Amino acid sequence: VDQTTLARSIRVQESVNFTDVKSLADTYEKSLVTTDTGSIEAEFMYDLASSNPSPIFHGNRGKFCKIEIVMAESTPVTTTYVGVIQQTSLGTEVDGIVTESVTIKLGVAYAASFSA
């Protein structure tokens, strides 16, 4: 199901994991990149008066998702990530705005076979 909303904030953290491949005779460290990992932390806003006030991620922990981030100033830049919804939270504000926070774990098994 495709849904669109504005993000109040978003932070993408990506890193790689290494395996030590040095031998006993080596005098310096040797590392081999093995896997990618990371997470996305985002907060979204929903206006209860709008046509789509429903949170997107809440209640879907443990499920795969594809998130497309579009940063648009003059020329839009789009980046797509696939991961598993790890943590969600909801909040409401006095002015009728619902906020949803989500953490999406990147670099999970079977993510390449997921299509939204």
C-alpha positions as CSV (number, residue, x, y, z in Angstrom):
1,V,0.0,0.0,0.0
2,D,1.5,3.3,-1.0
3,Q,1.1,6.1,1.5
4,T,2.6,9.6,1.5
5,T,3.1,12.1,4.3
6,L,5.5,14.8,5.4
7,A,8.4,14.0,7.7
8,R,9.1,16.4,10.6
9,S,12.6,14.9,10.9
10,I,14.5,12.0,9.4
11,R,17.9,10.6,10.1
12,V,19.5,7.8,8.0
13,Q,22.5,6.0,9.6
14,E,24.4,3.5,7.4
15,S,27.6,1.6,8.2
16,V,29.4,-1.6,7.2
17,N,30.6,-4.5,9.3
18,F,34.1,-6.0,8.9
19,T,35.7,-9.4,9.5
20,D,39.3,-9.6,10.6
21,V,41.3,-11.5,7.9
22,K,44.9,-11.1,9.1
23,S,47.1,-14.1,9.7
24,L,49.4,-14.8,12.7
25,A,52.4,-13.3,10.9
26,D,50.7,-10.0,10.0
27,T,51.9,-7.0,11.9
28,Y,49.0,-4.7,10.9
29,E,45.2,-5.1,10.8
30,K,43.5,-6.5,7.7
31,S,39.8,-6.2,7.4
32,L,37.2,-7.4,4.8
33,V,33.8,-5.7,4.4
34,T,31.1,-8.3,5.0
35,T,27.7,-6.7,5.4
36,D,25.9,-3.3,5.2
37,T,23.7,-2.3,8.2
38,G,22.0,0.8,9.4
39,S,18.7,2.4,10.5
40,I,16.3,5.1,9.7
41,E,14.8,7.2,12.5
42,A,11.9,9.4,11.4
43,E,9.0,11.4,12.7
44,F,5.9,12.1,10.7
45,M,3.0,14.5,11.1
46,Y,-0.7,13.8,10.4
47,D,-3.4,16.3,10.5
48,L,-6.6,14.8,11.9
49,A,-8.6,17.1,9.6
50,S,-6.9,15.8,6.5
51,S,-8.2,13.0,4.3
52,N,-5.5,10.5,5.5
53,P,-5.0,11.0,9.3
54,S,-4.0,7.4,9.9
55,P,-0.5,6.5,11.1
56,I,1.5,4.5,8.5
57,F,3.8,2.4,10.7
58,H,2.1,1.9,14.0
59,G,0.9,-1.6,14.5
60,N,3.2,-3.0,11.9
61,R,6.3,-3.8,13.9
62,G,8.3,-6.7,12.5
63,K,7.0,-6.2,8.9
64,F,9.1,-5.3,5.9
65,C,8.6,-1.8,4.4
66,K,10.0,0.2,1.6
67,I,10.5,3.9,2.4
68,E,11.2,6.4,-0.3
69,I,12.7,9.7,0.9
70,V,12.2,12.7,-1.5
71,M,14.2,15.8,-0.6
72,A,12.9,18.6,-2.8
73,E,14.3,22.1,-2.8
74,S,14.5,22.8,-6.5
75,T,15.4,19.5,-8.0
76,P,14.0,16.4,-6.1
77,V,16.5,13.8,-4.9
78,T,14.9,10.4,-4.2
79,T,16.5,7.6,-2.2
80,T,14.8,4.3,-1.5
81,Y,15.4,2.0,1.4
82,V,14.0,-1.4,2.4
83,G,14.0,-2.6,6.0
84,V,12.0,-3.9,8.9
85,I,9.9,-1.7,11.2
86,Q,11.6,-2.1,14.5
87,Q,10.0,0.4,16.8
88,T,7.1,2.9,16.6
89,S,5.4,5.4,18.9
90,L,2.5,7.8,18.6
91,G,1.9,11.2,20.1
92,T,-0.7,13.9,19.8
93,E,-0.4,17.7,20.1
94,V,-2.9,20.3,21.2
95,D,-3.5,21.6,17.7
96,G,-4.8,18.3,16.4
97,I,-1.6,17.1,14.9
98,V,-0.7,13.4,15.4
99,T,3.0,12.6,15.3
100,E,4.4,9.1,14.6
101,S,8.0,8.1,15.3
102,V,9.5,5.0,13.6
103,T,12.8,3.2,13.6
104,I,13.4,1.0,10.6
105,K,16.3,-1.5,10.7
106,L,18.2,-1.7,7.4
107,G,20.4,-4.6,6.3
108,V,18.1,-7.4,7.2
109,A,17.8,-10.9,5.7
110,Y,15.4,-11.4,2.8
111,A,15.1,-7.7,2.2
112,A,16.2,-8.1,-1.4
113,S,13.2,-10.3,-2.1
114,F,10.7,-7.8,-0.6
115,S,8.6,-5.7,-3.0
116,A,6.1,-3.2,-1.9
